[in-house]
Amino acid sequence: MKILIAGGSIAGLSSALTLSCVGHDVHVYERSEVPLRGRGGGVVVLRHMLRFLEQHGHYTQQMISVPTNVRRRVDIHGATVNEEREKLPFSSWDTVYRSLCAMLPRAQISYGCEVTGFTEHAAGIDVHFDSGKSLTADMLVAADGGGSRTRATLFPEHASRFAGYIAWRGIVDEAAFSPLEVETLVDNLTIFRETGHMFMAFLIPGLDGSLEPGRRRFNWLWYRNEPNMADLHRHLTDNLGRPHHSSISAGLLSGESFVELCELANTFLPPVLAQLIQKTPEPFFQSIYDALSPTFAVGRVALVGDAACTVRPHTGSGTSKAADDAVSLAEAFSSDFDPCVVSTLEQWAARRRDEVDRLLKKGPELAAFFGLGNGNS
Ligand SMILES: Cc1cc2nc3c(=O)[nH]c(=O)nc-3n(C[C@H](O)[C@H](O)[C@H](O)COP(=O)(O)OP(=O)(O)OC[C@H]3O[C@@H](n4cnc5c(N)ncnc54)[C@H](O)[C@@H]3O)c2cc1C
């Protein structure tokens, strides 16, 4: 089949790789002019994806991870409240993204190409671009993210919904601290929580993928209830005064928000955790939204990654869900698939919706348990 993909981030690149592995002619169209810059964060290791790629002869050593050995909860003084042994391997968004880019031939990605719409007909689907050109394919994979234009076109009444809390986030080099300052953090997933907020920190690989002590980075996230919409919009206005829908990327946070973040950290966090925030050069901000497409396929269009549904970030699975979507889509269209694209997609969509259901429920359940979200401010 000829398959076009709208969006060249994790879901788009993963789908391009897996669908190419099973023999399809795939091309990715990404609206950004240049390869993406990492959203930073820690990412759980993409087990299904790695297994699938290895089965198809791809070397995946680059998706390396830093294991944490203990889940450790601390009090406001930084003293241990409880510890559980738990090995959690964390990779990073940029490590995974770079690794996917390296595996996909460069000729299969076009940057600076925005998909503006599509028209279906009996023989296929015409995909339209901002340049004015159109291309015909057998299938369109919408990997255009949480604010998916494709989802909005198919389901205009299904807008995303603010979940009542936000996340301050950041990445800071381990080398910014003396070993003594961070000795209680390096081997652990460290958690601090009180009603209405929760902080987590753990190590991820260095920007060059390094796992060597001193060359890794701390990833931290601080979830806080935000009942005040005016404050929310203020933090969603960047350092050039531009409003954003749901997140402010690293480097764009306003000076006012940064100062407020540091003050909040000094007031509400143990010093050992507040120091991570104070030394983070470019913290970023995310308001937590839920988006769910009523079905993951319509006609010849498949929705994957955040375009299909967003999962709450504290499930740690946005990226792995996107990769699993890609694997399952390729499995549905491997060697002996039903040549009727529409009915194969319909069956895939129903199956995939069932598979992600547990994850979709787990996010709000965890949030309620942590006292986060609507009704918990
Ligand atoms: C601020 C932030 C931090 C996050 N941190 C983490 C984390 O730490 N760990 C984790 O597991 N997950 C994290 N996630 C979620 C994770 O990034 C996504 O769940 C995962 O990468 C899947 O994303 P995606 O590829 O579906 O969408 P996105 O990464 O949003 O990518 C969509 C892509 O489509 C492109 N695009 C959009 N519209 C069009 C169009 N019309 N035509 C062409 N291209 C288009 C965009 O430019 C973009 O590159 C984070 C998300 C955000 C917003």
The ligand as a Gaussian input file, in Angstrom:
#p B3LYP/6-31G(d) Opt

LIG

0 1
 C        5.147000      19.236000      27.021000
 C        5.042000      17.754000      26.828000
 C        5.912000      16.895000      27.496000
 C        5.832000      15.516000      27.335000
 N        6.694000      14.702000      28.012000
 C        6.601000      13.373000      27.911000
 C        7.445000      12.510000      28.647000
 O        8.249000      12.979000      29.420000
 N        7.304000      11.157000      28.491000
 C        6.387000      10.610000      27.645000
 O        6.297000       9.369000      27.517000
 N        5.565000      11.408000      26.948000
 C        5.640000      12.765000      27.061000
 N        4.797000      13.563000      26.381000
 C        3.827000      12.940000      25.496000
 C        4.555000      12.450000      24.285000
 O        5.338000      13.498000      23.734000
 C        3.543000      11.975000      23.265000
 O        2.535000      11.224000      23.888000
 C        4.231000      11.041000      22.275000
 O        5.445000      11.592000      21.836000
 C        3.354000      10.825000      21.069000
 O        3.230000      12.062000      20.438000
 P        2.726000      12.161000      18.969000
 O        3.814000      11.793000      18.019000
 O        1.419000      11.488000      18.853000
 O        2.409000      13.728000      18.893000
 P        3.384000      14.958000      18.979000
 O        4.659000      14.630000      19.616000
 O        2.555000      16.078000      19.496000
 O        3.709000      15.246000      17.450000
 C        2.781000      15.658000      16.507000
 C        3.606000      16.087000      15.300000
 O        2.725000      16.367000      14.233000
 C        3.133000      17.582000      13.614000
 N        1.920000      18.106000      13.007000
 C        0.825000      18.603000      13.636000
 N       -0.116000      18.924000      12.747000
 C        0.393000      18.611000      11.528000
 C       -0.138000      18.702000      10.219000
 N       -1.364000      19.169000       9.988000
 N        0.647000      18.294000       9.182000
 C        1.914000      17.814000       9.415000
 N        2.455000      17.709000      10.636000
 C        1.692000      18.093000      11.671000
 C        3.681000      18.420000      14.751000
 O        4.565000      19.420000      14.287000
 C        4.401000      17.364000      15.568000
 O        5.718000      17.149000      15.148000
 C        4.848000      14.948000      26.498000
 C        3.963000      15.791000      25.805000
 C        4.053000      17.188000      25.972000
 C        3.076000      18.076000      25.239000

